[in-house]
Amino acid sequence: MQEVAAKLEGQHAAACPADTAGTSLRQRVDEFERSIFAEALARHRSTYAIAKALDVSQPTVVRKLKQYRLKS
């Protein structure tokens, strides 16, 4: 049981780097979401392909790319 707890603590430490101290959950979620869309944009040629890869609607992709100021 202690091994599992130690492993989870290590995962938590990796998921919560020290440089995020003082940022809100909303800010961290936005940063994570932006990174997902940026990576998808780099891998796929169209908003339709991104939508399919992320299992979201194409209008959602367009809206998120605009929200995060990413170029399609």
Secondary structure by P-SEA (a helix, b strand, c coil): caaaaaaaaaaaaaacccccccccaaaaaaaaaaaaaaaaaaccccaaaaaaaacccaaaaaaaaaaacccc
